[in-house]
Amino acid sequence: EQHGLAARTQLTTAGISRGALQWRLGRSWRAVLPGVVATFTGVLDPVQRLIAAQLYAGPEAIISSWTAAGWHGVEAARRSPIIRLTLPDRLHARSTDTVIVTRTKRPDAAPWLRGPLRISSRARAVVDAARDLPNDREAGAIVLEAVQRGIVTTRALRHELECGSRKGSAKVRRAVDAAEAGAWSVPEVDLLALLRTSHLLPEVWANPLLTSVDGVRLPTPDVWVDEVGLAVQVHSRTYHLRDQQWDATVAGDSLLGECGVVVLGVTPRMITNEPMSIRTRVERAYQALRDRPRPHILAQPRITA
């Protein structure tokens, strides 16, 4: 169950003497963390690294923050090789170069138990990860991806945010606000903020629900100007996640065009490097479309839960 790993205390309990352990460590076993032994000499795989960290931190520790969020499937949380865990405040925490253990006055009440692993619940993991990251963009990337992929709801995130520590909560709150407003990625948040500075454009929506007049569900554009039926798409392989989703995005643009919707395409780099040019393009398209009949499409703002 521990994938060939053991704490030294477990080996002692199993009857392996200190001398026998030292003899094996010089030959077929090796120490992987203080007090943790691998009964093999190869490189640890990702699961073994988590188990080793759990054994190092102890049975009351919980794998947390970006490590737990990544385990739950949030790809934006998998950028750091450092494993994070939390311990109840009454226990002593110690860390290494690859494992960070911190104490908390509010241990996760419902961790996921998977063999020897104790993993923070989804909402707790995502909020802690966003709180531990250094800036709004990284925090937003984790929160928005978790919501977009259905890993966690905004309601659960909001509850966890309100129950948790105030420290570092401002950037998490902004990310949850953006998710509740319908944004699915950091570039979308940037684009919405940019277009809302316009004195010409009406209200813009993020990821609205579109339906044809005969009741067919249409693809969801990233940004929507409902008054004229104008769509703006942020084309990014990073934020549309996988190749099949990228293909679906391109096909969706074509289908919207077939329904009479004008679709403007932008990229995250363009939003960052040419913001005023992007805003001008959208304003120009909006003005041109005001003189034409609006496409026969029913649109609703997205309400997240």
C-alpha positions in Angstrom: 0.0 0.0 0.0 3.0 2.4 0.6 4.6 1.5 -2.7 7.8 0.3 -1.2 8.2 3.2 1.2 8.3 3.2 5.0 9.0 5.4 7.9 11.9 4.3 10.1 9.5 3.9 13.0 7.5 1.5 11.0 10.6 -0.5 10.2 11.6 -0.6 13.8 8.1 -1.8 14.8 8.4 -4.5 12.1 11.6 -5.8 13.9 14.3 -4.4 11.6 17.2 -3.3 13.9 19.2 -0.1 13.4 22.2 -2.1 12.2 20.2 -4.1 9.7 18.7 -0.9 8.4 22.1 0.8 8.0 23.4 -2.3 6.1 20.5 -2.2 3.7 20.8 1.5 3.2 24.3 1.1 1.8 23.1 -1.5 -0.7 19.5 -2.1 -1.9 17.6 0.6 0.1 18.0 4.4 0.3 16.8 7.3 2.5 14.5 9.6 0.5 13.5 12.1 3.3 14.6 12.4 6.9 13.0 9.3 8.6 11.7 7.8 5.4 13.2 4.9 3.5 12.7 3.4 0.1 13.2 -0.3 -0.2 14.6 0.1 -3.7 17.2 2.4 -5.3 15.3 3.8 -8.3 13.7 7.2 -8.8 10.4 7.9 -7.0 7.4 8.3 -9.2 4.8 11.1 -8.5 2.6 8.8 -6.2 5.7 7.6 -4.3 6.8 11.2 -3.8 3.4 12.0 -2.2 3.6 8.9 0.0 7.1 9.7 1.1 6.0 13.3 2.0 3.0 11.9 3.9 5.2 9.5 5.9 7.7 12.3 6.6 5.0 14.7 7.9 3.1 12.1 9.9 -0.3 10.4 10.0 -2.2 13.6 11.0 -0.7 15.6 8.1 -2.9 16.5 5.1 -1.6 17.0 1.6 -2.7 20.5 0.8 -2.6 23.7 -1.3 -1.3 23.4 -4.9 -0.2 19.8 -4.4 -3.8 18.7 -3.4 -5.3 20.9 -6.1 -3.1 19.3 -8.7 -4.0 15.8 -7.4 -7.7 16.8 -7.9 -7.0 17.6 -11.5 -6.2 21.3 -11.7 -3.4 21.5 -14.2 -2.4 25.1 -13.4 -1.6 23.9 -9.9 1.0 21.3 -11.1 3.8 23.8 -11.8 5.8 23.4 -8.6 7.6 20.2 -7.6 7.4 21.2 -4.0 4.9 19.2 -2.0 2.8 21.1 0.6 1.2 19.6 3.7 -0.6 21.0 6.8 -0.6 19.8 10.4 -2.9 20.7 13.3 -1.6 23.7 15.1 -0.7 21.7 18.2 1.9 19.6 16.4 5.5 20.6 15.4 6.0 21.3 11.7 9.3 20.8 9.9 10.2 21.2 6.2 12.8 20.2 3.7 13.9 21.6 0.3 11.1 19.6 -1.4 8.4 19.3 1.3 6.8 22.3 3.0 4.8 21.5 6.2 2.8 24.3 7.8 0.5 24.4 10.8 -3.1 25.4 10.7 -5.7 26.2 13.4 -8.4 24.9 11.1 -7.6 21.4 9.8 -9.6 20.2 6.9 -12.6 18.4 8.4 -13.2 16.2 5.4 -9.9 15.1 3.7 -9.9 12.5 1.0 -8.4 9.2 2.2 -6.6 7.2 -0.4 -4.5 4.4 1.1 -1.8 6.0 3.1 -2.6 9.5 1.7 -4.7 12.2 3.3 -5.6 14.8 0.7 -7.3 18.1 1.2 -10.9 18.3 -0.1 -11.4 20.1 -3.4 -12.6 23.5 -2.3 -10.1 23.7 0.5 -7.2 22.7 -1.8 -8.1 25.3 -4.5 -8.6 28.1 -2.0 -5.4 27.3 -0.1 -3.5 27.1 -3.4 -4.8 30.4 -4.5 -4.0 32.0 -1.1 -0.4 30.5 -1.1 0.5 31.7 -4.6 2.3 35.1 -5.0 0.0 37.0 -7.3 -3.5 37.5 -8.8 -2.8 35.8 -12.1 -1.5 32.6 -10.7 -4.3 32.5 -8.1 -6.9 33.3 -10.8 -5.6 30.6 -13.1 -6.2 27.9 -10.5 -9.6 29.1 -9.3 -10.9 29.7 -12.8 -9.7 26.3 -14.2 -11.1 24.5 -11.2 -14.5 26.0 -11.8 -14.4 25.7 -15.6 -13.6 22.0 -15.5 -16.3 21.3 -12.9 -13.8 20.2 -10.2 -15.5 22.6 -7.7 -18.4 25.0 -7.6 -18.2 28.7 -6.9 -20.6 28.2 -4.0 -18.1 25.8 -2.4 -15.2 28.1 -3.0 -17.1 31.1 -1.6 -18.0 29.1 1.6 -14.4 28.0 2.0 -13.1 31.5 1.5 -15.4 33.0 4.1 -14.6 30.3 6.6 -10.8 30.5 6.2 -8.0 32.8 7.1 -8.1 36.5 6.1 -4.4 36.3 5.2 -4.0 36.3 1.5 -7.7 36.2 0.9 -8.0 39.3 -1.2 -6.6 37.8 -4.4 -8.7 34.6 -3.8 -11.8 36.8 -3.4 -11.1 38.5 -6.7 -10.6 35.2 -8.5 -13.9 33.8 -7.1 -15.6 37.0 -8.0 -14.4 36.6 -11.6 -15.5 33.0 -11.6 -19.0 34.0 -10.4 -19.2 36.6 -13.1 -18.7 33.8 -15.7 -15.0 34.1 -16.6 -13.2 30.9 -17.3 -9.6 32.0 -17.7 -7.2 34.8 -16.7 -7.1 36.2 -20.3 -10.9 36.4 -20.2 -10.8 38.4 -17.0 -8.2 40.7 -18.6 -10.4 41.2 -21.7 -13.6 41.8 -19.7 -11.8 44.4 -17.6 -10.4 46.1 -20.7 -13.8 46.2 -22.5 -15.5 47.6 -19.4 -13.3 50.7 -19.6 -14.9 51.6 -22.9 -17.3 54.6 -22.9 -18.9 53.3 -26.1 -19.7 49.7 -25.4 -22.7 48.5 -23.5 -22.5 45.8 -20.8 -20.4 42.8 -21.9 -21.1 39.3 -20.7 -18.7 36.4 -20.0 -19.5 33.0 -21.4 -23.3 33.5 -21.9 -25.8 30.7 -22.6 -26.8 31.0 -26.3 -29.8 29.3 -27.9 -31.2 29.5 -31.4 -34.8 30.5 -31.9 -35.7 26.8 -32.5 -34.2 25.8 -29.1 -30.8 24.5 -30.2 -27.9 25.1 -27.8 -25.2 27.1 -29.4 -21.4 27.3 -28.6 -20.5 29.7 -25.8 -18.3 32.7 -26.7 -15.8 34.0 -24.2 -17.3 37.5 -24.4 -20.7 38.6 -25.7 -22.2 42.0 -26.5 -25.9 41.2 -26.4 -27.2 44.4 -27.9 -25.8 43.6 -31.3 -25.0 39.8 -31.0 -21.2 40.3 -31.1 -18.9 37.6 -29.9 -15.2 37.9 -28.9 -13.1 34.7 -28.6 -9.8 34.4 -26.7 -7.9 31.9 -28.8 -5.4 30.1 -26.6 -4.2 26.5 -26.5 -3.2 27.0 -22.9 -6.6 28.1 -21.7 -8.7 25.9 -23.9 -6.7 23.0 -22.4 -6.6 20.1 -24.8 -6.5 19.6 -28.6 -10.0 18.4 -28.8 -11.2 21.4 -26.9 -9.2 23.6 -29.3 -10.9 21.9 -32.3 -14.3 22.4 -30.6 -13.5 26.1 -30.2 -12.7 26.6 -33.8 -15.7 24.6 -34.9 -17.9 26.7 -32.5 -16.7 29.9 -34.1 -17.8 28.6 -37.5 -21.2 27.6 -36.2 -21.8 31.0 -34.6 -20.9 32.6 -37.9 -23.4 30.4 -39.7 -26.1 31.8 -37.3 -25.2 35.4 -38.3 -22.9 36.2 -35.3 -19.8 38.2 -36.0 -16.9 36.6 -34.1 -13.7 38.6 -33.3 -10.7 36.5 -32.4 -7.9 37.7 -30.1 -5.1 36.0 -28.2 -3.8 36.5 -24.7 -0.6 38.0 -26.0 -2.6 40.6 -28.0 -4.6 41.5 -24.9 -1.4 42.0 -22.9 0.6 43.8 -25.6 -2.1 45.7 -27.6 -5.0 46.4 -25.3 -6.1 49.7 -26.8 -6.0 48.2 -30.3 -8.2 45.3 -29.1 -10.7 47.7 -27.5 -10.9 49.8 -30.6 -11.5 46.7 -32.8 -14.4 45.6 -30.6 -15.9 49.2 -30.5 -15.6 49.5 -34.3 -17.4 46.1 -34.8 -20.1 47.2 -32.3 -20.7 50.4 -34.1 -20.9 48.7 -37.5 -23.4 46.1 -36.2 -25.8 48.7 -34.7 -27.0 49.5 -38.2 -27.8 45.8 -38.9 -30.6 43.5 -37.6 -29.5 41.6 -34.5 -29.1 37.8 -35.1 -32.1 35.8 -34.0 -30.4 34.3 -30.9 -31.6 34.1 -27.3 -28.9 34.9 -24.8 -28.7 34.6 -21.0 -25.9 35.7 -18.7 -24.2 32.7 -17.1 -25.1 32.2 -13.5 -22.5 30.1 -11.7 -23.2 27.8 -8.7 
